[in-house]
């Protein structure tokens, strides 16, 4: 069964929280409702792959102008598929939907970042047509 790709909504908060926890970002449904609202305000898109009425995966698409490119760039800020549904085409369906949205918004690049330890994710990204182009550095900021 192919997933239905659609925009996330408040009713998906519990399922999205479970997916983000699997990705290594524990959260709860109450926190997610506010996040979904804030992301919609800035024009981000959170897509879910709906299977049997529940999120089986999600993709967070961020589009922004970039000084180093003429056209806007799109970032997959999060991409996760439920552990029990990996390898079933859910991830590819989400990537296709995000890429289509990025093209509609005039983007010239679709990119993502990933943890060094996620060898399975790296293999998936390469099989989906992404290539490794650099490294990511981060610093946690105090409040």
N, C-alpha and C positions, 0 to 999 in steps of 0.2 A: 504494500500500500504506500503510495506516494504521500508525503506530508503536504498539508496545506500551509503555505507561507502567508502570514498575515502580520499586521501590526500588533504588538503587545498591548494589553490593556490591564487595568487594575485587577481584574479577575485572574490574571496569570501570575500575580505576585508570588504566590506560594510555590508554583512550579518553577518560576525563574529563580527564586531563592535557592531551591534545591539544585538547580543547574549551576549557579554561581558557587555554591558550596563545593560541588564536585570539581569545579575549576580551581578551587583553592582560595576562594573569597567568601568565607562564611558570612551570611547575612540572614535577615528574617523578612517575612512578607511585609510587615508594617513599614520597614525602612524603604522597601522597594517601591511602594506606591508613590511616595514623594519623589524618589529618583526618576521614575517614569514620567511624572509630570514635569520636572525640571528639564529633562532631556527633550521632551516635546517642545517646550518653550524655545529652546535654542536651535531647533530644527533637526536634531538628531533623530534617527529612526531606529527603533528596537523591533526587530522582526523575530517572530517565533515560528518554529516548525510545529504545527499542530498535528498530533496523531491521537486519534480517539479522544479528542476534546481536551488534551493536555499538552503543554509545551514539551516537546521531545528534544528541542534544541533552540538556541537563540543566537542572533547576530546583532551587534550594536554598530551602526554605521554613523560615523562622524564626517561631515563634509566641511572643508574650510579653505579659504583662499591661502595661498602660500607665496611668499616672496621669491622663492627659488623656482617657481613654475608659473607659466602664463595662465594655465587653467587651474581650477580648484583641485584639491587632492581629497581622496576619501580614505578613511582609516577604519578598519574593522577593529573597534575598540575591545570587543569581546566576541568570541566565537566558541560555542560549546555545544556538544551533543551529549545527551544522557548516556551514561556508561553502557546501559543495556541496549542502546540503539546505534552505537557506533558501527560503521561498516555497512549501513543499510541505505545510504544515499541521502540521509538527512543533512549532513554537513555540506555536501555538494549542492543540494537544493538551496541552502541558506547562502552559500557563496554566490551562486548564480543570481539570486534575488538581490543581494547586496551590490553585485557588479552591475546589474541592470539599473538599479536606482542611482548608482554613481554615474553611469553614462547619461542617464536622464538629467542629472544635475550638471552635466558638462565637465566632469572630472577627467583628468588626464592620467591619473595614477590611482590605483587601489593598493593599499599596503596594510600590513599588520605587524605587531610585535609579538614575540613569544618567548617563553622562558627557555633558557639553555637546556634544562633537564627534560623537556617534553619531546623526546625523540619520536614518539608516535604522531604527535601533532606536526612535527617538521616533515615527516614522510607524507602526511596528508596534504600539507600546503604545497609541497613540491609536485605531488600528483595532480593537484588542482591548478597547476600552472604558475604558482608563485616561485620566485627565486630569491635566494638569500642575497641581500644587498648591503648589509651592514650590521651594526650592533646597536643595542639600546643601553643607555645608562640612566639610572634613576637615583633620586635622593628623596627620602621621606622628609616632609616639611613639618615642623612643629607648629602648633596653633598660636 
